């Protein structure tokens, strides 16, 4: 399959599969380590403040490293304490993690913060656009209350998805990108999920049939699991080691033939986001008298 965009990786944000891959890669080196120092070069990155983050994390041991939506979640505990505080890291558009014994030397660029560990290593946060965020909290539930359901959890059933869709009268793609509804999906995988489900991104969420809802549910879980198996999709210089790119069917493939029907993939603009579809496999809903739509399609998974 040709490269993304007909000749290069197109800009995007790390999504659930990329963040999950990062967490799995860093977990063995971070869990059990004690944070001995936190240095910030960009005060606006830290919440509630650099001083608050430093007070909260320095001296604490990392007892768990997890993912929630697109956040990397450090569960922390002081000496002799049960876990009672957390540090959340969101890489956003250009953040990435790297290791370095000395951040002042070597190839590392755009260093905005680093954490010293008790084994002598330093974990660097590099961020060319200064969008990444670090926050400290003693109430993880409150800090993540704005996030929706995790799409790979057992609680994310077809019935639950149907409720989320039918209680909202919204276009499908903007709804899938809404982190308060389903957590972790972004532009890449929303396009891939809708293609796999045979649904147009402008279809109305409250008008999908039970069969279409189930196709969408299967597509969400299958696409995300496959992306995790392949370590996510390469994204600029931020996340260069993903292996999912050859398996993407529509994202970044405008002008290339659909792998199912051969129709040229089209690039649309939906809610200010670049969107890729096969116009034949994902037909646009037909508006019927009375205001409702007829949605053809039902998925291939």
Buried (B, 14 or more C-beta within 10 A) or exposed (E): EEBBBEEEBBEBBBBBBBBBBBBEEBBEBBBEBBBBEBBBBBEEBBBEEBEBBBEBBBBBBBBBBEBBBBBBBBBBBEEEEEBEBBBBBBBBBBBBBBBBEEBEEEEBEBBBBBBBBEEEBBBBBBBBEBBBBBBBBEEBEEBBEEBBBBBBEEEBEBEBBBEBBEEBEBBBBBBBBBBEBBBBBBBBBBBBBBBBBBBBBBBBBEBBEEEBBBBBBBBBBBBBEBBBEBBBBBBBEBBEEBBBBEBBBBBBBBEBBBBEEEBEBBBBEBBEBBBBBBBEBBBBBEEEEEEEBEBBBBBBB
